């Protein structure tokens, strides 16, 4: 009789422990991807003067046009690359050609960004440069590629 009471107590403790673990798993917060960084209107964020805004606007319009055009070209090349990779009979030369074209477009885009940042740097004062630097470094630390996002568990 004493033995039966001991077993029942042990089973009750075991059941309570298992239920506690199950409840902890069910009630724990789900892993949520961090929200995207909020959009920042750089002229306001950097507190540009009216003269700086005029120069900024003159630099920004052609830069954004070039960037958009370049991204369109990269997107088309990536689509072609993926189509070559998943073709019934993949053509390694075509795959390599698309990859090389994408690399050239990305290198040109990076140079365009560098040129833009250098031009922006010239019109900013020291405090504004520091704010832009910290913003860029913070954004780069949060970025993940589409491929990384697709393959995360």
DAKA-V651642 format. One record per helix or strand of 2 or more residues. SS is the DSSP state (alpha for helix, beta for strand). FROM is the first residue (numbers start at 0). LEN is the number of residues. If there is no record, write none. Layout:
[[SS	FROM	LEN] [SS	FROM	LEN]]
This chain:
[[alpha	1	26] [alpha	41	4] [alpha	49	36] [alpha	91	32] [alpha	125	17] [alpha	145	6]]
